[in-house]
Amino acid sequence: MALRIPQSCQFRMNNKNAEAASASTQDNETFLAGIGKNVRMAREALKLPQSQLAVASGIRQAHLSDIERGTVNVTILTLRRIALALHTNVTLLIPE
C-alpha cells in the first residue's frame, strides 16, 4: 500500500528553494573540502603517509584520499576513527 501525502504537506520546488539548494550544495562542498584540508594537515604534521593513516583508521587508502580531497561525504564515525588515529579530537577536524 502506497503512502499518500496530503497536498498541503508536499514540498513544492520553486525558484527560492532551488537557489537555497544550490547555495547549500556549494556550502556543503566547501565544508567537505575544509574537513579534507584539516585531515591532511593533521596527517602531515605527524609525518604519516596516507597508507599508514588509512590502516590505523580502518579505512581504504582510496577513501582517505577522497576525504582529503573533499570529494566524499564522510560519516561522523569515519571521521572519529581518523581523529583517534591522529590522536586528536574530532572537533578539530571540522571547520567552523
Secondary structure, 3 states (H helix, E strand, C coil): CCCCCCHHHCCCCCHHHHHHHHHHHHHHHHHHHHHHHHHHHHHHHCCCCHHHHHHHHCCCHHHHHHHHHCCCCCCHHHHHHHHHHCCCCHHHCCCC
